[in-house]
Amino acid sequence: MFNFLLIDPQTMAIFAETFEIIMILCFGFSWPISIIKTLKAKTAAGKSPLFIILIITGYIFGIASKIISDNIGIAFIFYCINLCTTSFDLALQLYYRKKDALKNKGNNI
């Protein structure tokens, strides 16, 4: 596709892997921020578990893609790290959602 650049396939593969790692890192930096905000706020208000489940599903498919293509490298490691942090964020959301529901139930009495 980019043959006009006159770059050999091995170099293109390195570029592709590098760009993928940068993309994963950009996403990866957002999850710790989300986790910290949830821990400070002690509420799940305004957060969507469905959104996080979709992101987790994407990471699972990214990991599966790396395994199937036998391309387990740095990007694979970052997919796994992001899967863990997003899963933790989901667990926090579900925990605080339950606490929020109990608190709201108590306020409505």
Residue pairs with C-beta under 8 A, 6 or more apart in sequence:
2 12
7 15
17 73
17 74
17 75
20 75
21 74
21 75
21 78
24 62
24 75
24 78
24 79
24 82
25 78
27 55
27 82
28 78
28 81
28 82
28 85
31 82
31 85
31 86
31 89
32 85
34 47
34 89
35 85
35 88
35 89
35 92
38 44
38 47
38 89
38 92
38 93
38 96
39 92
42 96
42 99
43 96
43 99
43 100
44 92
44 93
44 94
44 95
44 96
44 97
44 99
44 100
45 100
47 93
49 90
49 93
49 94
49 97
52 86
52 89
52 90
52 93
53 90
55 86
56 83
56 86
56 87
56 90
59 79
59 82
59 83
59 86
60 83
62 79
63 76
63 79
63 80
63 83
66 72
66 73
66 75
66 76
66 79
67 76
